[in-house]
Amino acid sequence: MDNMLEMYLYETNTLMEQLDELLIEAEKNADFTTNDVNEIFRIMHTVKGSSAMMEFSTLMEIAHHIEDLFFYIRENGMDSLDESHKTDLFNLMFQSTDALRVEVEKIENDEPLSTNIDPIINNINSFLEKISSTGEKSSDASSAGEAASDMPVADEKAIALINQELAGCPISSMPYFIRVHFEEGSGMENLRAFMLITALREIDLQFEHYPEDVETNSSTSETIVDNGFYVAVSSSDDVEKALQVVKLQNSIQTYEVIENAATKPEEAAPAAASPQAAPAENIASVPAETAVAPASAPASKAPQAAATHTSAPVKQSLISVNLSKLDSLVAIVGEIVITESMVTSSPDLQNLKLDNFMKSARQLRKLTDDLQDIAMSLRMVPLSGTFQKMNRIVRDMKKKLNKDVRLTLVGENTEVDKTVVDSIGDPIMHIVRNSMDHGVETTAEERIAAGKDAQAEIVLSAAHTGSEVIISISDDGQGMDPDKILAKAERNGILTKPASDYSKKEILSLLMLPGFSTNEEVTEFSGRGVGMDVVKKNVEAVGGTISITSELGKGSCTTLKIPLTMAITDGMEISVGKSMFTIPIANIRQSFKPQREEVILDANGNEIIKCLDTFYPIVRIHELYNIETEITNIEDGILIWVETADKSYCLFVDELLGEQQVVVKPLSPFLGNFNIKNSGIGGCTILGDGNISLILDISNLYAATQNQY
């Protein structure tokens, strides 16, 4: 059951995300299109069926009643609803999807499902009763379907195509046949067709079907996907019996009933006609679970189709892979990268002229790089899923805060590692909520008085820059007042130097200290003192950095710099004494040889050096980690100017060993007892010669230095 449950959760969560996006877009347009109504009906039908299979009755009941509601809307059209009904429908759908999502989360957390869902069911039924002209509730989609109105007739081109598909098939001489299309991507269409055949046989129905060998020939799946699955019967009564069975089957997207005009004596084709199928009349083409009644009006005859059948379109093949398998693949690729480096850098090969070996080694390096790129790309997913969820956050807060705000998404198709995407969803959501709650002005009048548009805008953007992704959340609200932030920090006693010494960048960085909040009141959305410090921690946990910029009266912008992947990174190898360390290239601004006279002492006696007209502190690695080294004079070593989100300083090391692509290995869990992470060590890597190099965490390294002093 574990595999089935995992697939159920994956499918249901995917459908819920699609539904959220559809509802947000429809609400922007203030109406549902016909396609929207059909899509919601299909999603609810799928959720209902899969939940019933898994015996999740709560989810099944909610989905079933929403399905009933949209069956009524589909039959009567959106024109039957006035504007107030449409507004109520949007609110009802968001409440219903929230209820579904709560139940799904309970399943994910292995918690019991809700036992009382009467409120949401009553809301759906009350709304259905309100919009129904007869006042009759549609509690069952199939019973309501029996009252379906006349259905559309397919055009002549579609009927001609059907004739072409059935050319030479035994069922082409039958008076009626039903063409079934299964849901796209459902898979194993031949077995689904066989299940339909079995269900029809259980009611003692006489019929023929095409393809005929679905049970034994798996290649018929492609035929069914391209052309559909056909069931032929001999009378209109048998059509009704067959449809009752078809409507109960899962994974059926659409079906249509077709009447063979050639079986009518007055319309029979001449005996000398070509062997292709006789013309047919289309009675109905409707989505699954919808009742079908034979059309009373005579249908148009279709022209004869060509004898040759066009080739099937090329389909894109997709496969779902468990994330743990991809983790294992990336780990193995990392080991291959290390082993390849160890082979080509072996001391046994030093000073040997091995032209053929070096040629093969270069080819191996190229193949290793290609393999690494492919393995990394398998884990890459677009940020669109995370970005689209913010639409719902903004929509709900607009209603509750009564603010007119639009969310603009830029670069949502930017791809990032799957684990990184999962980790940054909450930080992005928190920042968007902050912008909505106390970034944007309270009233439109305030914005107009400030010379701005009445409607505020929040821009959520993402873009690639080499080895990292830049995600920014900006608003055109009231901005942040540095003086107020500094005063609040001073009252809380969290300043580490005189207030006058703080730059604007440093003041804004105070917002990310634990327990700091500029909101004086606790609201539903903010002001509880647990905020940007948690955001910063989550971002740094995936190797990213966060920074804030703001201009009073014009707005604020929060920028996240996230690595594409945490598995393999470019680093600069350095040495301190006999120890080796790796500094991520992304954190290095410059390296240079200092002179003794360039280094001065600050008021506390700490070394600082001037770089580009600004003084930066110097951190000596050998002193921080108590490493024995002969290089202690500042002019004998190397200074590496490093920078993270809100910190910039210089590291004093013995020498640079060179740039190298390294495989990041996490530290063993038991080392957590020694507070290694907060000592400036982010992980380790194995070098080509077999030595271990510790990877420095630039953001925590400077904090470790301050704690030491």
Residue pairs with C-beta under 8 A, 6 or more apart in sequence:
4 54
5 54
5 107
7 320
8 50
8 51
8 53
8 54
9 104
9 107
9 108
10 320
11 46
11 50
12 47
12 50
12 51
12 59
12 104
13 104
15 43
15 46
15 47
16 97
16 100
16 101
16 104
17 385
17 388
17 389
18 39
18 43
19 40
19 43
19 97
20 97
20 388
20 389
20 391
20 392
21 388
21 391
22 36
22 39
22 40
23 90
23 93
23 94
23 97
24 388
24 391
24 392
24 395
26 32
26 33
26 36
26 90
27 90
27 395
30 86
31 78
31 86
32 40
32 73
32 78
32 86
32 89
34 74
34 78
37 70
37 73
37 74
37 78
38 74
38 287
40 66
40 70
40 93
41 67
41 70
41 71
41 74
41 287
42 183
42 253
42 287
42 288
44 63
44 64
44 66
44 67
44 70
45 63
45 67
45 288
45 289
46 183
47 59
47 60
47 63
47 100
48 59
48 60
48 63
48 64
48 67
49 250
49 251
50 250
51 57
51 59
51 60
51 63
52 60
53 250
56 103
56 107
56 113
57 113
58 103
58 113
58 114
58 117
59 100
59 103
59 104
59 113
61 117
61 121
62 96
62 99
62 100
62 103
62 117
62 120
62 121
62 124
63 100
64 141
65 121
65 124
65 125
65 139
66 93
66 96
66 124
67 141
67 289
68 124
68 128
68 138
68 139
68 140
68 141
68 144
69 124
69 127
69 128
69 138
71 138
71 141
71 144
71 145
71 289
71 290
72 128
72 131
72 132
72 138
72 144
73 80
73 81
73 131
74 290
75 144
75 147
75 148
75 149
76 133
78 86
80 131
80 133
81 89
81 131
85 130
85 131
88 127
89 127
92 123
92 124
92 127
94 392
94 395
94 396
95 120
95 123
96 120
96 123
96 124
99 117
99 120
102 114
103 113
103 114
106 112
106 113
106 114
107 113
125 137
125 139
128 137
128 138
129 135
129 136
129 137
132 138
138 144
141 289
142 247
142 248
142 289
142 291
145 247
145 289
145 290
145 291
146 291
147 291
148 290
148 291
148 292
148 293
150 293
150 295
150 296
151 283
151 284
151 285
151 286
151 292
151 293
151 295
152 284
152 285
153 282
153 283
153 295
153 297
153 299
153 300
154 256
154 282
154 285
156 300
156 301
156 302
156 303
158 282
158 285
159 258
159 279
159 280
159 281
159 282
159 299
159 300
159 302
160 302
160 303
160 304
160 305
161 305
162 179
162 258
162 277
162 280
162 282
162 302
163 276
163 277
163 278
163 279
163 280
163 302
163 304
163 305
164 276
164 277
164 305
164 306
164 309
165 227
165 228
165 277
165 309
166 172
166 177
166 210
166 230
166 277
166 280
167 275
167 276
167 277
167 305
167 307
167 309
168 275
168 276
168 277
169 210
169 230
169 277
170 208
170 210
170 212
171 177
171 208
171 209
171 210
171 230
171 232
172 260
172 277
172 278
173 260
173 262
173 263
173 278
174 208
174 232
174 233
174 234
174 260
174 263
175 233
175 234
175 235
175 259
175 260
175 263
176 232
176 233
176 234
176 235
176 236
176 238
176 239
176 257
176 258
176 259
176 260
177 230
177 231
177 232
177 233
177 257
177 258
177 260
177 280
178 230
178 231
178 232
178 233
178 239
178 242
178 243
178 246
178 255
178 256
178 257
178 258
179 228
179 229
179 230
179 255
179 256
179 258
180 193
180 196
180 228
180 229
180 230
180 231
180 246
180 252
180 254
180 255
181 228
181 229
181 252
181 253
181 254
181 255
182 189
182 192
182 193
182 224
182 225
182 229
182 251
182 252
182 253
183 251
183 252
183 253
184 253
185 318
186 192
186 251
187 221
188 221
189 220
189 221
189 224
189 225
189 229
190 211
190 214
190 215
190 217
190 218
190 220
190 221
190 224
191 214
192 249
192 251
193 209
193 211
193 214
193 220
193 224
193 229
194 214
194 215
195 249
196 229
196 231
196 245
196 246
196 249
197 209
197 214
197 215
197 231
199 245
199 248
199 249
200 207
200 231
200 242
200 245
203 241
203 245
205 233
205 238
205 241
205 242
205 245
206 233
206 234
206 238
207 231
207 232
207 233
207 238
207 242
208 231
208 232
209 229
209 230
209 231
209 232
210 229
210 230
210 232
211 217
211 220
211 223
211 224
211 229
213 220
214 220
214 224
214 229
222 312
225 315
226 312
226 313
231 242
231 246
233 239
233 241
233 242
236 294
239 257
239 292
239 294
243 255
243 257
243 291
243 292
246 252
246 255
246 288
247 288
247 289
247 290
247 291
249 288
252 288
252 289
253 287
253 288
254 285
254 286
254 287
254 288
255 285
255 286
255 288
255 292
256 282
256 283
256 284
256 285
256 286
257 282
257 283
257 284
257 292
257 294
258 280
258 281
258 282
258 283
259 280
259 281
259 282
259 283
259 294
259 299
260 278
260 279
260 280
260 281
261 267
261 278
261 279
261 280
261 281
261 299
261 301
262 268
262 269
262 278
262 279
262 280
263 278
267 279
267 301
268 278
269 278
269 279
274 304
274 307
276 304
276 305
276 307
277 305
279 301
279 302
279 303
279 304
280 302
281 298
281 299
281 300
281 301
281 302
282 299
283 292
283 294
283 295
283 299
284 292
284 293
284 294
284 295
286 292
321 378
323 379
323 418
326 375
326 378
326 379
326 418
329 375
329 378
330 375
330 376
330 379
330 567
333 371
333 372
333 375
334 567
334 568
334 663
335 663
336 368
336 371
337 368
337 372
337 568
337 661
337 663
338 663
338 686
338 688
340 364
340 365
340 368
341 687
341 688
342 688
342 689
342 690
343 361
344 361
344 364
344 365
344 688
345 688
345 689
347 689
349 357
372 568
376 417
376 564
376 565
376 567
376 568
379 417
379 418
379 419
379 565
380 415
380 416
380 417
380 418
380 564
381 415
381 416
381 417
381 418
381 421
382 412
382 413
382 414
382 415
383 411
383 412
383 413
383 414
383 415
383 416
383 421
383 462
383 469
383 471
384 412
384 413
385 421
386 421
386 424
386 425
386 428
387 409
387 412
387 428
387 460
387 462
388 409
388 412
389 425
389 429
390 407
390 409
390 428
390 429
390 432
390 460
391 407
391 409
393 429
393 432
393 433
393 436
394 405
394 406
394 407
394 432
394 436
394 458
397 403
397 405
397 433
397 436
397 437
397 525
398 404
398 405
398 436
400 524
401 436
401 437
403 436
403 440
403 441
403 442
403 456
404 444
404 454
404 455
404 456
405 436
405 440
405 455
405 456
405 457
405 458
406 455
406 456
406 457
406 458
407 432
407 457
407 458
407 459
407 460
408 457
408 458
408 459
408 460
409 460
409 461
410 459
410 460
410 461
410 462
410 463
411 461
411 462
411 463
412 462
414 462
414 463
414 464
414 469
416 424
416 469
416 562
416 564
417 563
417 564
417 565
417 566
417 567
419 542
419 566
420 542
420 544
420 562
420 563
420 564
420 565
420 566
423 538
423 539
423 541
423 542
424 471
424 538
424 539
424 542
424 544
424 560
424 562
426 535
426 538
427 535
427 538
427 539
427 546
427 560
428 460
428 471
428 473
428 560
430 531
430 532
430 534
430 535
431 473
431 535
431 558
432 458
432 460
432 473
433 525
433 526
434 526
434 531
434 532
435 458
435 473
435 475
435 477
435 556
436 458
436 525
437 519
437 523
437 525
437 526
438 518
438 519
438 526
439 458
439 475
439 477
439 478
439 479
439 555
439 556
440 456
440 458
440 475
440 477
440 478
441 447
441 450
441 456
441 477
441 478
444 454
444 455
446 478
447 453
447 454
447 456
448 454
450 478
450 553
452 476
456 475
456 476
456 477
457 475
457 476
458 473
458 474
458 475
459 472
459 473
459 474
459 475
460 471
460 472
460 473
461 471
461 472
461 474
462 469
462 470
462 471
462 472
463 469
463 470
464 470
464 564
467 563
467 564
467 569
467 570
467 585
467 586
468 544
468 561
468 562
468 563
468 564
468 586
469 561
469 562
469 563
469 564
470 559
470 560
470 561
470 562
471 559
471 560
471 561
471 562
472 557
472 558
472 559
472 560
473 557
473 558
474 555
474 556
474 557
474 558
475 555
475 556
475 557
476 554
476 555
477 555
477 556
478 552
478 553
478 555
479 550
479 551
479 552
479 553
479 554
479 555
479 556
480 508
480 511
480 518
480 548
480 550
480 552
480 556
481 552
482 504
482 507
482 508
482 552
484 518
485 507
485 508
485 510
485 511
485 518
486 495
486 499
486 502
486 507
486 510
488 516
488 518
489 495
489 507
489 510
489 513
489 516
490 499
492 515
492 516
494 510
494 513
494 516
495 502
502 510
505 547
505 549
505 646
506 646
508 548
508 549
508 550
509 547
509 548
509 645
509 646
510 516
511 518
511 532
511 548
512 532
512 533
512 535
512 536
512 546
512 548
512 646
513 533
514 533
515 529
515 530
515 533
516 529
516 531
516 532
516 533
517 526
517 527
517 528
517 529
517 531
519 526
519 527
520 527
521 527
522 528
535 546
536 546
536 645
539 545
539 546
539 560
539 562
540 546
540 699
540 700
542 562
542 563
542 566
543 562
543 563
543 566
543 569
543 584
543 682
544 560
544 561
544 562
544 563
545 560
545 561
545 644
545 645
545 699
546 558
546 559
546 560
546 561
546 645
547 558
547 559
547 561
547 645
547 646
548 556
548 557
548 558
548 559
549 556
549 557
549 559
550 556
550 557
561 586
561 645
563 569
563 586
566 664
567 663
567 664
568 661
568 662
568 663
568 664
569 584
569 585
569 586
569 661
569 662
569 664
570 584
570 585
570 586
570 659
570 660
570 661
570 662
571 582
571 583
571 584
571 585
571 659
571 660
571 661
571 662
571 685
571 695
572 582
572 583
572 584
572 585
572 588
572 591
572 640
572 656
572 658
572 659
572 660
573 580
573 581
573 582
573 656
573 657
573 658
573 659
573 660
573 687
573 693
574 580
574 581
574 582
574 583
574 621
574 638
574 640
574 651
574 653
574 654
574 655
574 656
574 657
575 581
575 653
575 654
575 655
575 657
576 621
576 622
576 625
576 627
576 629
576 653
576 654
577 622
577 627
577 628
577 629
577 630
577 654
578 627
578 628
579 625
579 627
579 694
580 657
580 687
580 691
580 692
580 693
580 694
581 621
581 653
581 693
581 694
581 695
581 696
582 660
582 662
582 685
582 693
582 694
582 695
582 696
583 640
583 642
583 651
583 695
583 696
583 698
584 695
584 696
584 698
585 659
587 642
587 643
587 644
587 698
588 640
588 641
588 642
589 641
589 642
589 643
589 648
590 611
590 640
590 641
591 638
591 639
591 640
591 641
591 656
592 638
592 639
592 641
593 635
593 638
593 639
594 609
594 634
594 635
594 639
595 634
595 635
596 633
596 634
596 635
598 609
598 610
599 607
599 608
599 609
599 618
599 634
600 607
600 608
600 609
600 615
601 607
601 608
602 608
602 615
602 617
606 617
606 618
606 709
607 617
607 618
607 620
607 634
608 615
608 616
608 617
608 618
609 615
609 616
609 618
609 639
609 650
610 616
611 641
611 650
616 641
616 648
616 649
616 650
617 649
617 650
617 702
618 634
618 639
618 649
618 650
618 651
618 652
619 649
619 650
619 651
619 652
619 701
619 702
619 705
620 652
621 627
621 651
621 652
621 653
622 628
622 629
622 631
622 632
622 652
622 654
624 680
624 701
624 704
624 705
624 708
629 654
631 637
631 654
631 655
634 652
637 652
637 653
637 654
637 655
638 652
638 653
638 654
638 655
638 656
639 650
639 651
639 652
640 650
640 651
640 653
640 656
641 648
641 649
641 650
642 648
642 649
642 650
642 651
642 698
643 698
644 698
644 699
645 699
647 698
647 699
647 702
649 702
651 696
651 701
660 687
660 688
662 685
662 687
662 693
662 695
663 685
663 686
664 682
664 683
664 685
664 695
665 683
665 684
665 685
665 686
666 683
667 676
667 677
667 681
667 683
667 684
677 697
677 700
678 700
678 703
678 704
678 707
679 700
679 704
680 696
680 697
680 698
680 700
680 701
680 702
680 703
680 704
680 705
681 694
681 695
681 696
681 697
682 695
682 696
682 697
682 700
683 694
683 695
684 692
684 693
684 694
684 695
685 692
685 693
685 695
686 692
686 693
687 693
